[in-house]
């Protein structure tokens, strides 16, 4: 039976130089926050432990000071390996300043590596990450100059290139559930996310590492239904109880996130009319009946609210990489959770489906776009974001719709409420540049594999073709030469006639396109895109 210990004792189990694997996702979804708090307090009081390697599948934090942000102290962290540092910008700043070793690898790869660790396999062989900054011929996922060890290599098998990601070793694993019985069996009935808690526990157990599980409550032995147990107690060494643990950093508890309640349509989230909603609406027009769709973080997440507002959210299957299938994915800091979903599955299985070509459409944001159609979301300016699930999703989907504003830094643009936009002040930062800082999505690789690629902005829509990026639509109120071509840092093809963006995008009322949407033919290909 596992030992029931307090948080101070749990933090004391982590020693200098340990490799610590922490479960959970993004904005606090199943994150064992109380253990992280205890670890940060121990270091602040005693200066130990030092030189830790922190590992997580998803970036952990509230974009300020929680999650891994609590551990961003000089001397505490030697190395971090995660899909992202965007949720924990203080740790990202240490990477940017070259004070720690930092790797940001694809979220799906890290999720699947947890299973490979459990099985004792040497690593993961996959196409995911080829021709991006994760490819060792570019940066190998490294995000600081002091980061020199190669965790990824290119291998050729039967004449085809793959990336091989090495499985890491772990000394301590920290996971979270809702309820544990006295034998350590864990259930997750109140969680908004399953993740890879089981794989993490199996991997740590099989490597001889300690498994610490944070839960809200402890039940008597034998009282938890076996079918509800996500992690068997045989894999758990220590239990800590935090009766106040929140469902996410933002939300104390929402029964809809837990799947215990289905919200009526009138209670689903809506968006006020602004330029972000315009972009989300235009992106949403690319959907078709029966499509299986991924929604990324940022402006693209608004596609879910648009679908609900237009009454077509049941005509497509909306998904998010954390494991939500169907229903309406949550937005903002709670992204990764969902309402009225058909299923919540373990994250590695969601990425299996994505990698195999199961997505018809992916809606993702962009930070930079360049002349080859490459997209960067992982590192730009002073920000070290990492890719999150972006690489798996963008390489696996048959069609990718990237969304964002054409410029940044003081941009003021708004829908006019009639049928176009008012550009009040141009942004001072160019996002469409000759060459992106990091390649998180390769335009050339996409074209070679027959992917369709669309870029939706606040004022225009572009497509990627063999000869480069071409303008295809422009909003009323916009001058093509001054407001579209001039802010782009490379030549784009402008046809003699450019179609106007749908005027309904810019009006406050619902667009009312459900009937025409349902009249569209189902277009799902039976074969995956060439890899």
DRENTOR-816447 format. One record per atom (N, C-alpha, C): residue in three letters; x negated, y, z. Coordinates in steps of 0.2 Angstrom, whole numbers, plus 5000, padded with zeros to 4 digits. Layout:
<recs>
ALAXYZ ...
</recs>
This chain:
<recs>
UNK499649945000 UNK500050005000 UNK499650065000 UNK499850114997 UNK499450184996 UNK499450215003 UNK498950255004 UNK498850295011 UNK499250355010 UNK499650375014 UNK500050445014 UNK499550495018 UNK499350545014 UNK498850585017 UNK499150665016 UNK498750705019 UNK498950775018 UNK498550805013 UNK498750865011 UNK498450895005 UNK497650915006 UNK497450935012 UNK496750945014 UNK496350885013 UNK496650825015 UNK496250765014 UNK496250745007 UNK496750755003 UNK496750744996 UNK496250784993 UNK496150844994 UNK495650884991 UNK494950864993 UNK494850834999 UNK494250805001 UNK494050744998 UNK494450714994 UNK494250654991 UNK493850664984 UNK493850734982 UNK493550754976 UNK492850774978 UNK492350744975 UNK491650764977 UNK491250794972 UNK490650824974 UNK490250864969 UNK490150814963 UNK490250854957 UNK490050814951 UNK490650774948 UNK491150764952 UNK491650714950 UNK492050744943 UNK492250684939 UNK492650704933 UNK493350684935 UNK493750744935 UNK494450744938 UNK494950754932 UNK495350704931 UNK495950704926 UNK496550724930 UNK496850774927 UNK497450804930 UNK498050794925 UNK498650764927 UNK499250754923 UNK499650824923 UNK500150824919 UNK500550884919 UNK500550914912 UNK500950964911 UNK500951004905 UNK501051074906 UNK500751114902 UNK500851184901 UNK501151224907 UNK501751244907 UNK501951294912 UNK502251264919 UNK501851214921 UNK502051184927 UNK502451114927 UNK502551094921 UNK502951034920 UNK502550974923 UNK502750944929 UNK502450884932 UNK501750894934 UNK501550964935 UNK500850974937 UNK500850964944 UNK500350934947 UNK500250924954 UNK499950984957 UNK500351044957 UNK500051104959 UNK499751114966 UNK500151074971 UNK499951084978 UNK499251054979 UNK499051004975 UNK498350974976 UNK497851024973 UNK498051054967 UNK497551104965 UNK497451164969 UNK498051184973 UNK497951234978 UNK497451214983 UNK497551154986 UNK497151134991 UNK496451124989 UNK496351104983 UNK495651104980 UNK495351174980 UNK495651224977 UNK495451294977 UNK495251314984 UNK495751304989 UNK495651324996 UNK494951294999 UNK494951234997 UNK494351195000 UNK493651224998 UNK493651244991 UNK493051274988 UNK492951344991 UNK493451384992 UNK493451444994 UNK493151455001 UNK493351405005 UNK493151395012 UNK492451365013 UNK492251315009 UNK491651275010 UNK491151275005 UNK491351304999 UNK490851304993 UNK490851234990 UNK491251184992 UNK491251124989 UNK491951104987 UNK492051054982 UNK491551024978 UNK491251064973 UNK490751054970 UNK490451094965 UNK490351054958 UNK490251084953 UNK490051054946 UNK490551004944 UNK491251014945 UNK491750964942 UNK491850974935 UNK492050914932 UNK492250914925 UNK493050904926 UNK493350954924 UNK494150954924 UNK494350934917 UNK494850884917 UNK495150864911 UNK495850864912 UNK496250884906 UNK496950884906 UNK497150874899 UNK497750844898 UNK497950834891 UNK498250904888 UNK498650934892 UNK498951004890 UNK498551054894 UNK498551114892 UNK498351174896 UNK498751174902 UNK498551194908 UNK498851194914 UNK498851264917 UNK499451294918 UNK499451364921 UNK500051404918 UNK500151464922 UNK500651504920 UNK500451564916 UNK499851564913 UNK499551614909 UNK499251674914 UNK499251654920 UNK498951704925 UNK498451664929 UNK498751634935 UNK498251614940 UNK498451544943 UNK498951514940 UNK499051444943 UNK498751394939 UNK498851324940 UNK498551274937 UNK497851274937 UNK497451264931 UNK496751264931 UNK496451334932 UNK496951384932 UNK496651454933 UNK496451464941 UNK496751424945 UNK496551424952 UNK495851404953 UNK495551364948 UNK494951334949 UNK494351364945 UNK494551424943 UNK494051464938 UNK493651504943 UNK493251464947 UNK492751494951 UNK492051474949 UNK491551524949 UNK490851504948 UNK490651454952 UNK490351394950 UNK490051344954 UNK490551284954 UNK491151294954 UNK491651244955 UNK491751204949 UNK491751234943 UNK491851194937 UNK491151194933 UNK490951134931 UNK490451134926 UNK490651124919 UNK491251084918 UNK491451074911 UNK492251064911 UNK492551084906 UNK493251074905 UNK493451044899 UNK493850994899 UNK494050964892 UNK494850964892 UNK495150994888 UNK495851004888 UNK496051024881 UNK496751014879 UNK496951044873 UNK496951114872 UNK496951144878 UNK497051224878 UNK496751254884 UNK496651314884 UNK496451364889 UNK496851424889 UNK497351424885 UNK497851484885 UNK498251494891 UNK498451434894 UNK498851444900 UNK498451464906 UNK497851454906 UNK497351464911 UNK496851514909 UNK496951574907 UNK496551624904 UNK495851634908 UNK495951634915 UNK495351644919 UNK494751594917 UNK495051524916 UNK494551474914 UNK494251484907 UNK494751514903 UNK494551524896 UNK494051584896 UNK494051634900 UNK493551684900 UNK492951654902 UNK492851604907 UNK492251574909 UNK491951544903 UNK492351514898 UNK492051484892 UNK491851534887 UNK492151594887 UNK491951644882 UNK491351674884 UNK491251684891 UNK490651704894 UNK490051654894 UNK490151594892 UNK489651544892 UNK489451524899 UNK489951524903 UNK489751504910 UNK489951434912 UNK490351404907 UNK490451334908 UNK490451304902 UNK490351234902 UNK490451194896 UNK491251184894 UNK491451194888 UNK492151194887 UNK492251154880 UNK492751114880 UNK492951074874 UNK493751084874 UNK493951104868 UNK494751104867 UNK494851054861 UNK495151004863 UNK495250944858 UNK496050944857 UNK496250914851 UNK496950904850 UNK497350874855 UNK497950894857 UNK498350874862 UNK498550804861 UNK498750784855 UNK498950714854 UNK498350664854 UNK497750684852 UNK497150644853 UNK497050634861 UNK497050684865 UNK496950674872 UNK497450634875 UNK498150634873 UNK498650594875 UNK498550524874 UNK498350514868 UNK498250444865 UNK497550414868 UNK497050454870 UNK496450434873 UNK496650404880 UNK497150434883 UNK497250404890 UNK497450334889 UNK497850314884 UNK497950244883 UNK497350204881 UNK496850234877 UNK496250194876 UNK495850194882 UNK495850244886 UNK495450234892 UNK495750174897 UNK496450174897 UNK496750114901 UNK496550044898 UNK496550044891 UNK496349984888 UNK495649964888 UNK495150014890 UNK494449994890 UNK494150004883 UNK494550034878 UNK494250044872 UNK493750104871 UNK493250094867 UNK492750144867 UNK492950214864 UNK493550214861 UNK493750284858 UNK494350274854 UNK494550334851 UNK495050344846 UNK494850354839 UNK495050314835 UNK494950324827 UNK495550354824 UNK495450414821 UNK496050454819 UNK495850504813 UNK496250524809 UNK496150574804 UNK496250644807 UNK496650644813 UNK496750704816 UNK496150754818 UNK496150814815 UNK495550854816 UNK495150864811 UNK495150814806 UNK494750824800 UNK494750894797 UNK494150924795 UNK494150984792 UNK494451044796 UNK494451034802 UNK494651094807 UNK494051104811 UNK494051154816 UNK493551164821 UNK493351104825 UNK493751054826 UNK493650994830 UNK493150944826 UNK493150954819 UNK492750914815 UNK491950934817 UNK491550884819 UNK490850904821 UNK490450934816 UNK490650934809 UNK490350974804 UNK490551044805 UNK491051064809 UNK491151134811 UNK490951144818 UNK491351134823 UNK491151154830 UNK491251094834 UNK491551034832 UNK491650984837 UNK492050994843 UNK492451044842 UNK492951064848 UNK492551104853 UNK491951124852 UNK491551154858 UNK491751234858 UNK491851254864 UNK492051324864 UNK491551374868 UNK490951344870 UNK490451394873 UNK489751364870 UNK489251414870 UNK488651404868 UNK488251344872 UNK488451344878 UNK488051294882 UNK488351224881 UNK488851214878 UNK489251154876 UNK488851114871 UNK488451064872 UNK488051034867 UNK488250964866 UNK488450924871 UNK488550854870 UNK489150844864 UNK489050794860 UNK489550784855 UNK490050734858 UNK490650754858 UNK491250704860 UNK491550674854 UNK491450704848 UNK491750684842 UNK491250664836 UNK491350614832 UNK490950604827 UNK491350584821 UNK491050594815 UNK491350574809 UNK491150504807 UNK491550454805 UNK491450394803 UNK491750374797 UNK491450334793 UNK491750304786 UNK491950234787 UNK492650224785 UNK492850154786 UNK493250134779 UNK493050084776 UNK493250064769 UNK493350124764 UNK492750164765 UNK492750224760 UNK493150284762 UNK493450284768 UNK493850344770 UNK493550374777 UNK493550434777 UNK493350474783 UNK493850474789 UNK493550464795 UNK493950474801 UNK493550514806 UNK493850534811 UNK493550564817 UNK493650504822 UNK493050504826 UNK493050454832 UNK492950494838 UNK493450494843 UNK493450534849 UNK493250484854 UNK492750494858 UNK492450444863 UNK492950454870 UNK493050394872 UNK493450394879 UNK493050414884 UNK493250464889 UNK492850484894 UNK492950444900 UNK492450454905 UNK492550414912 UNK492850464916 UNK493150434922 UNK493550474927 UNK493350454933 UNK493350494938 UNK493150474945 UNK493750484950 UNK494250534948 UNK494850544952 UNK495350564947 UNK495950534948 UNK496550554944 UNK497050584948 UNK497450644946 UNK497950674950 UNK498550674946 UNK499050644948 UNK499750644944 UNK500250664949 UNK500850674946 UNK501450694950 UNK502050654948 UNK502450644953 UNK503150614952 UNK503650654956 UNK504250624956 UNK504750654960 UNK504850624967 UNK504950554966 UNK504950514972 UNK504450454972 UNK504250434978 UNK503750374979 UNK504050334984 UNK504050274984 UNK504250234989 UNK503650214993 UNK503750184999 UNK503150175003 UNK502550125000 UNK502750094995 UNK502250054991 UNK501950094985 UNK502150154985 UNK501850194980 UNK502150194973 UNK502650164972 UNK503050164966 UNK503350234964 UNK503250264958 UNK503350324957 UNK503950334952 UNK504450374954 UNK504950394949 UNK504950464947 UNK505250484941 UNK505150554939 UNK505850584937 UNK506350564941 UNK507050584940 UNK507150664939 UNK506750704943 UNK506850774942 UNK506350814938 UNK505950774934 UNK505450804930 UNK505750824923 UNK505450874921 UNK505550904914 UNK505150874909 UNK504750824911 UNK504150794906 UNK503950734909 UNK503850684905 UNK503550624907 UNK502750624906 UNK502550644900 UNK501850644898 UNK501550584898 UNK500950574901 UNK500550504901 UNK500350484908 UNK500850494912 UNK500650484919 UNK500450404920 UNK500850364917 UNK500650294918 UNK499950274915 UNK499850304909 UNK499150294906 UNK498650314910 UNK498750374913 UNK498250404917 UNK498050364923 UNK498650334926 UNK498550294932 UNK498150234930 UNK498350204925 UNK498050134922 UNK497350144921 UNK497150204917 UNK496450214916 UNK496050224922 UNK496250264926 UNK495850274933 UNK495850214937 UNK496350174937 UNK496350114941 UNK495850064938 UNK495850054931 UNK495450004928 UNK494650034928 UNK494550094929 UNK493850124929 UNK493650124937 UNK494050104941 UNK493850104948 UNK493850174951 UNK494250214948 UNK494350284951 UNK494950294956 UNK494950344960 UNK495550354964 UNK496150384961 UNK496750364962 UNK497350394960 UNK497750424965 UNK497750494965 UNK498150534970 UNK498850554966 UNK499350534970 UNK500050554967 UNK500350604971 UNK500550664969 UNK500950714972 UNK501750704971 UNK502150694976 UNK502850684975 UNK503250734980 UNK503850744978 UNK504250784982 UNK504550744989 UNK504650684988 UNK504850644994 UNK504650574994 UNK504650545000 UNK504550465000 UNK505150435002 UNK505250374999 UNK505850335000 UNK505550265004 UNK506050235007 UNK505850165010 UNK505650115004 UNK505250075006 UNK505050025001 UNK505649974998 UNK505549964992 UNK506149924989 UNK506749954988 UNK506850024988 UNK507450064987 UNK507450094981 UNK506950094977 UNK506950134970 UNK507050074965 UNK507550094961 UNK507650044955 UNK507050034951 UNK506949974950 UNK506249954946 UNK506249984939 UNK506849994936 UNK506950024929 UNK506750094929 UNK506850124935 UNK506650204935 UNK505950214937 UNK505550164939 UNK504850174941 UNK504450184934 UNK504150244934 UNK503650264929 UNK502950244930 UNK502750244936 UNK502050214938 UNK502150164944 UNK501950104943 UNK501950054948 UNK501450074954 UNK501750054960 UNK501350074966 UNK500650044966 UNK500549984962 UNK499949954962 UNK499349994960 UNK499550044956 UNK499050094953 UNK498950154957 UNK499250164962 UNK499250224966 UNK498850214973 UNK498350254974 UNK497950244980 UNK498150294986 UNK498350354984 UNK498550404989 UNK499150434987 UNK499550454992 UNK500150494991 UNK500150554995 UNK500350614992 UNK500350674996 UNK501050704994 UNK501350734999 UNK502050754999 UNK502050834999 UNK502450864993 UNK502550934993 UNK503350944992 UNK503650954998 UNK504450954997 UNK504651014993 UNK504251064992 UNK504451124989 UNK504151124981 UNK503951064979 UNK503651074972 UNK504251094967 UNK504051134962 UNK504551154957 UNK504551114951 UNK505051124948 UNK505151084941 UNK504651114936 UNK504551174936 UNK504051214932 UNK503851274936 UNK503351314933 UNK503151374937 UNK503751424937 UNK504151424932 UNK504651474931 UNK505251444935 UNK505451384934 UNK506051354936 UNK506051314942 UNK506351324948 UNK506351284953 UNK506651214952 UNK507251214949 UNK507551154947 UNK508151174942 UNK508151144936 UNK508751144932 UNK508951074930 UNK509551054932 UNK509750984931 UNK509750964923 UNK509851014919 UNK509851004912 UNK509150984910 UNK508551014912 UNK507950984911 UNK507850914913 UNK508150894919 UNK508050834921 UNK508450774917 UNK508950804913 UNK509350754909 UNK509950734914 UNK510050774919 UNK510650754924 UNK511250794922 UNK511250844917 UNK511750884916 UNK511650904908 UNK512250904905 UNK512250934898 UNK512551004898 UNK512251054895 UNK512451114895 UNK513051124890 UNK513551164891 UNK514051174885 UNK513651224880 UNK513851224874 UNK513551264869 UNK513551334871 UNK514051354874 UNK514051434876 UNK513551444881 UNK513251394885 UNK512751414890 UNK512051404887 UNK511951384881 UNK511351374878 UNK510951444877 UNK510351444877 UNK509951504877 UNK510051544870 UNK510151614870 UNK510151654864 UNK509651704864 UNK509551734858 UNK509051784857 UNK509351854855 UNK509151904858 UNK509351974856 UNK509051984849 UNK509352024845 UNK509052044839 UNK508452094840 UNK507852064838 UNK507252104837 UNK506852064831 UNK506252094830 UNK505852064825 UNK505651994825 UNK505551974832 UNK505451904833 UNK506051854831 UNK506651874832 UNK507251844830 UNK507251834822 UNK507051894819 UNK507151894812 UNK506651844809 UNK506051844812 UNK505551794809 UNK505751714811 UNK506051704817 UNK506351644818 UNK506951624814 UNK507351674812 UNK507951654808 UNK507651634801 UNK507151674798 UNK506951664791 UNK506551594791 UNK506251574796 UNK505951514797 UNK506451454797 UNK506951464801 UNK507551414802 UNK507851404795 UNK507851444790 UNK508151434784 UNK507851374780 UNK507251354782 UNK506951304778 UNK507151234780 UNK507651234785 UNK507851164788 UNK508351134783 UNK508451074783 UNK509051044779 UNK509350984784 UNK509950964782 UNK510250914786 UNK509850854787 UNK509850824793 UNK509450764795 UNK508750774796 UNK508450834795 UNK507750844796 UNK507550834803 UNK506950804804 UNK506650794810 UNK506050844811 UNK506150884816 UNK505750954816 UNK505350954822 UNK504750984822 UNK504451004828 UNK504451084829 UNK504551104835 UNK504451174836 UNK503851194841 UNK503451234838 UNK502851254842 UNK503051314847 UNK502551334850 UNK502551384855 UNK502551454852 UNK502751504855 UNK502751574853 UNK503451584849 UNK503351624843 UNK503951644840 UNK504251594836 UNK503951534835 UNK504251484832 UNK504751444836 UNK504651454843 UNK505051424847 UNK505751454847 UNK505851514844 UNK506551544843 UNK506951504838 UNK506651464834 UNK507051424829 UNK507551384833 UNK507451354839 UNK507951314843 UNK508551364844 UNK508451424847 UNK508951464849 UNK509351484843 UNK509051494837 UNK509451514831 UNK509851454829 UNK509551394829 UNK509951334827 UNK510551324832 UNK510551344838 UNK511151334843 UNK511651394841 UNK511351454840 UNK511851504838 UNK512251494832 UNK511851464827 UNK512251454821 UNK512651384821 UNK512551344826 UNK512951284827 UNK512751224823 UNK512051224821 UNK511851174817 UNK511251134821 UNK511251144827 UNK510751104831 UNK510851034831 UNK511451014830 UNK511650944830 UNK511550904823 UNK511350954818 UNK511350924811 UNK510550914810 UNK510150934814 UNK509450914813 UNK509250884820 UNK508650854820 UNK508350824826 UNK507750874828 UNK507850914833 UNK507350954835 UNK506850924841 UNK506250924840 UNK505750894845 UNK505250944847 UNK504950924853 UNK504350954855 UNK503850904857 UNK503150914856 UNK502650864857 UNK502650834864 UNK502850874869 UNK502850844875 UNK503350784876 UNK503750774872 UNK504150714872 UNK504950724871 UNK505150784870 UNK505850794870 UNK506050774863 UNK506650744862 UNK506950724855 UNK507650744855 UNK507850784851 UNK508550804850 UNK508750864855 UNK509350884855 UNK509550944859 UNK509251004857 UNK509151044862 UNK508851114861 UNK508251124865 UNK507651124862 UNK507051134866 UNK507051204870 UNK506751204876 UNK506751264880 UNK506251314877 UNK506251374878 UNK505851424876 UNK505451464881 UNK505051504879 UNK504651544884 UNK504151504888 UNK504051524894 UNK503551484899 UNK503851414900 UNK504451404899 UNK504651334900 UNK504651284894 UNK504351314889 UNK504251274882 UNK503951204884 UNK504251154881 UNK504051084883 UNK504551044886 UNK505051084889 UNK505651054892 UNK506251064887 UNK506851034889 UNK507351044884 UNK508051034887 UNK508551054883 UNK509251044885 UNK509550994881 UNK510050954884 UNK510450914880 UNK510150864875 UNK509550844877 UNK509150804873 UNK509350734872 UNK509250694867 UNK509450624866 UNK508950584869 UNK508350604870 UNK507850564873 UNK507250604876 UNK506950574881 UNK506350604884 UNK505850544884 UNK505350544879 UNK504850494879 UNK504150514881 UNK503750464882 UNK503050484884 UNK502750514879 UNK502350564881 UNK501950604876 UNK501550564870 UNK501150514872 UNK500750484867 UNK501150454862 UNK501750434863 UNK502250404858 UNK502450454853 UNK502650514856 UNK502850564852 UNK502250584847 UNK501650584849 UNK501150594844 UNK500950544839 UNK501150484841 UNK501050424837 UNK501550434831 UNK502150454832 UNK502650474827 UNK502450534823 UNK502150584826 UNK501950644822 UNK501350624817 UNK500850594820 UNK500250574816 UNK500450524810 UNK500950484811 UNK501150444806 UNK501550474800 UNK501650534801 UNK502050564795 UNK502850574797 UNK503050564803 UNK503750564805 UNK504050634804 UNK503750684804 UNK504050754804 UNK504150774797 UNK504750794796 UNK504950834790 UNK504650904790 UNK504750934795 UNK504651004796 UNK504251024802 UNK503751064802 UNK503451094808 UNK503451164808 UNK503751194813 UNK503751274814 UNK503251294819 UNK502651324817 UNK502151344821 UNK501951414820 UNK501651444825 UNK501451514825 UNK500751524822 UNK500551584820 UNK499851594818 UNK499551654822 UNK498851654823 UNK498551714825 UNK498151744820 UNK497851704815 UNK497451724809 UNK497651684803 UNK497651714797 UNK497651674791 UNK497151704786 UNK496851664782 UNK496351684778 UNK496451664771 UNK496051684766 UNK496151684759 UNK496251614757 UNK495951564760 UNK496051494758 UNK496751464761 UNK497051504765 UNK497651474768 UNK497551444775 UNK496951444777 UNK496751424784 UNK497151464789 UNK497251424794 UNK497651464800 UNK497251454806 UNK497151504810 UNK496851494817 UNK497251514822 UNK497351474827 UNK497651484834 UNK497251474840 UNK496651444839 UNK496251414844 UNK495751464847 UNK495451514843 UNK494951564846 UNK494951624842 UNK495051684845 UNK495151744841 UNK495051804846 UNK494651854843 UNK494551904848 UNK494151884854 UNK494451904860 UNK494151884866 UNK494551824869 UNK494951794865 UNK495351744868 UNK495151674866 UNK495051624871 UNK494951554869 UNK495551514871 UNK495951504866 UNK496651464867 UNK496551394867 UNK496251364862 UNK496251294860 UNK496851284856 UNK496851224853 UNK497351204848 UNK498051184851 UNK498051154857 UNK498651124860 UNK498851064855 UNK499451054853 UNK499651004849 UNK499651024841 UNK499451084840 UNK499451114833 UNK499151074828 UNK498551044829 UNK498151004824 UNK498550944822 UNK498750904827 UNK499150844826 UNK499850864822 UNK500150914824 UNK500850934821 UNK500750954814 UNK500251004813 UNK500151034807 UNK499850984801 UNK499450934804 UNK499250894799 UNK499650834797 UNK500150824802 UNK500650764801 UNK501250784797 UNK501450844797 UNK502150864795 UNK502150864787 UNK502650844784 UNK502750854777 UNK502750924774 UNK503050974778 UNK503051044777 UNK502951084783 UNK502551134783 UNK502351174788 UNK502551244787 UNK502851274792 UNK503051344791 UNK502751384797 UNK502251424795 UNK501851464800 UNK502251534801 UNK502251554807 UNK502651614808 UNK502251664812 UNK502351734811 UNK502051784815 UNK502051854812 UNK501851904815 UNK501851964812 UNK501251974808 UNK501252024803 UNK500752034798 UNK500152064801 UNK500252114806 UNK499752144809 UNK499852144817 UNK499452164821 UNK499552164828 UNK499252234831 UNK499252234837 UNK498852294840 UNK499252364839 UNK499752374842 UNK500152434842 UNK500752434836 UNK500852374833 UNK501352364828 UNK502052384831 UNK502452424827 UNK503052444829 UNK503552434823 UNK503952384823 UNK504352364817 UNK504952334820 UNK505552354817 UNK506152324820 UNK506652314814 UNK507152274815 UNK507652264810 UNK508152324810 UNK508352344804 UNK508752404804 UNK509552394805 UNK509652324806 UNK510352314808 UNK510852304802 UNK510552314796 UNK510952324790 UNK510752264785 UNK510052264783 UNK509852214779 UNK509152224777 UNK508752254782 UNK508052264781 UNK507652284787 UNK507052314786 UNK506652324792 UNK506452404792 UNK506352424798 UNK506052494798 UNK505352484801 UNK504852504797 UNK504152494800 UNK503952564802 UNK503952574809 UNK503852634813 UNK503052644814 UNK502652594815 UNK501952604816 UNK501652544814 UNK501152544809 UNK500752484808 UNK500252464813 UNK500152404814 UNK499752374819 UNK498952394817 UNK498552404822 UNK497852414821 UNK497452354820 UNK497652294821 UNK497252234821 UNK497552194815 UNK497052174810 UNK497252134805 UNK497252064807 UNK497752024805 UNK497851954807 UNK497651914800 UNK497751944794 UNK497651914788 UNK496951934786 UNK496451894787 UNK495751914786 UNK495351874781 UNK494751894778 UNK494451854773 UNK494251784776 UNK494051774782 UNK493851714785 UNK494051704792 UNK494451654794 UNK494651654801 UNK494051634805 UNK494151654812 UNK493551634816 UNK493551564817 UNK494051524818 UNK494051454819 UNK494651424814 UNK494451364811 UNK494951334807 UNK495351284811 UNK495951304813 UNK496351254816 UNK496851214812 UNK496951244806 UNK497351214800 UNK496951224794 UNK496751174790 UNK496451184784 UNK496851184778 UNK496851244774 UNK497351254768 UNK497151204763 UNK496451194762 UNK496251154756 UNK496451084758 UNK496351064764 UNK496550994766 UNK497250984765 UNK497651034766 UNK498351024766 UNK498551014758 UNK498251054754 UNK498451054747 UNK498250984744 UNK497650964746 UNK497450894744 UNK497850844745 UNK498250844751 UNK498650794753 UNK499450804751 UNK499550864747 UNK500250874745 UNK500650904750 UNK500450934755 UNK500850974760 UNK501151034757 UNK501751054759 UNK502051114757 UNK501951164763 UNK501651224761 UNK501451274767 UNK501751344765 UNK502151364771 UNK502451434770 UNK502251474776 UNK502151534775 UNK501951584780 UNK502551644780 UNK502851644786 UNK503451694787 UNK503151744792 UNK503251804789 UNK503051864793 UNK503651914794 UNK503451964798 UNK503952014800 UNK504252054794 UNK503952054788 UNK504152094782 UNK504152054776 UNK503851994776 UNK503751964769 UNK503651884770 UNK503751844765 UNK503651774765 UNK503151754760 UNK502651714762 UNK502151684757 UNK502151614756 UNK501851584751 UNK501751514750 UNK501051504748 UNK500851444750 UNK500151424748 UNK500151384742 UNK499751404736 UNK499751364730 UNK499051344728 UNK498951314723 UNK498251294721 UNK497851354719 UNK498151414718 UNK497751474716 UNK497651524722 UNK497951494728 UNK497851534734 UNK498551554737 UNK498651614741 UNK499251634744 UNK499651674739 UNK500251664738 UNK500651704734 UNK501251734738 UNK501451794737 UNK502051824740 UNK502651804736 UNK503151784740 UNK503751754737 UNK504351794739 UNK504351834745 UNK504951874747 UNK504751934751 UNK505051984751 UNK504952044754 UNK505552074757 UNK505552104763 UNK506152134766 UNK506252204763 UNK506952224763 UNK507152284761 UNK506852334766 UNK506652394763 UNK506252444767 UNK505552444767 UNK505252394764 UNK504552384764 UNK504252394757 UNK503752434756 UNK503352444750 UNK502852394749 UNK502852354744 UNK502352294743 UNK501652314743 UNK501452364740 UNK500752384740 UNK500552414746 UNK500952464749 UNK500652494755 UNK500752454761 UNK501352414762 UNK501552384768 UNK501352304768 UNK501252274762 UNK501052204762 UNK500352194760 UNK500252214754 UNK499552204751 UNK498952244755 UNK499052304756 UNK498552344760 UNK498352314766 UNK498752294771 UNK498552264777 UNK498252194777 UNK498252164771 UNK497952094770 UNK497252104768 UNK496752074772 UNK496052074770 UNK495752034765 UNK496252014760 UNK495951974754 UNK496551984749 UNK496351964743 UNK496851974737 UNK497451914738 UNK498051934737 UNK498551884737 UNK498951894730 UNK499151844727 UNK499551844721 UNK500251874722 UNK500351934718 UNK501051964718 UNK501351954712 UNK501851914711 UNK502251904705 UNK502551964702 UNK502751964696 UNK503152024694 UNK503752044697 UNK504151994699 UNK504752004703 UNK504651964709 UNK504851994715 UNK504851964721 UNK505551974724 UNK505751914727 UNK506451904729 UNK506551944736 UNK507051974737 UNK507252004743 UNK507451954749 UNK507151964755 UNK507351924760 UNK508151934762 UNK508451874764 UNK509151874765 UNK509351934770 UNK509751974768 UNK509952034772 UNK510252014779 UNK510551954779 UNK510851924785 UNK510351924791 UNK509751914789 UNK509151904794 UNK509151964799 UNK509352024797 UNK509252084800 UNK509852114803 UNK510352074804 UNK510952104807 UNK511152074813 UNK511452104818 UNK511552084825 UNK511952014825 UNK512452014821 UNK512951954821 UNK512551894819 UNK512851834821 UNK512651764818 UNK512651764811 UNK512151734808 UNK512051734800 UNK512651694797 UNK512951644800 UNK513551604798 UNK513351564792 UNK512751534792 UNK512551494786 UNK512651414787 UNK513051394792 UNK513151324793 UNK513451284787 UNK513951314784 UNK514251284778 UNK513751274773 UNK513351324771 UNK512951314766 UNK512351274768 UNK512151274774 UNK511651224776 UNK511851154776 UNK512451134778 UNK512751074777 UNK512851044770 UNK512851094765 UNK512951074758 UNK512351054755 UNK511751074759 UNK511151054756 UNK511050974756 UNK510650954751 UNK510550884751 UNK509950864756 UNK510050804759 UNK509450774763 UNK508850764759 UNK508350784761 UNK507750784757 UNK507150744760 UNK507250704765 UNK506750664768 UNK506450624763 UNK505750624762 UNK505350574758 UNK505350514762 UNK505350454758 UNK505250394761 UNK504550374763 UNK504150404759 UNK503450394760 UNK503050444764 UNK502650434768 UNK502250484772 UNK501750524767 UNK501550584768 UNK501150624764 UNK500450584763 UNK500150594758 UNK499450554757 UNK499050584763 UNK498650534766 UNK498150554771 UNK497450554768 
</recs>
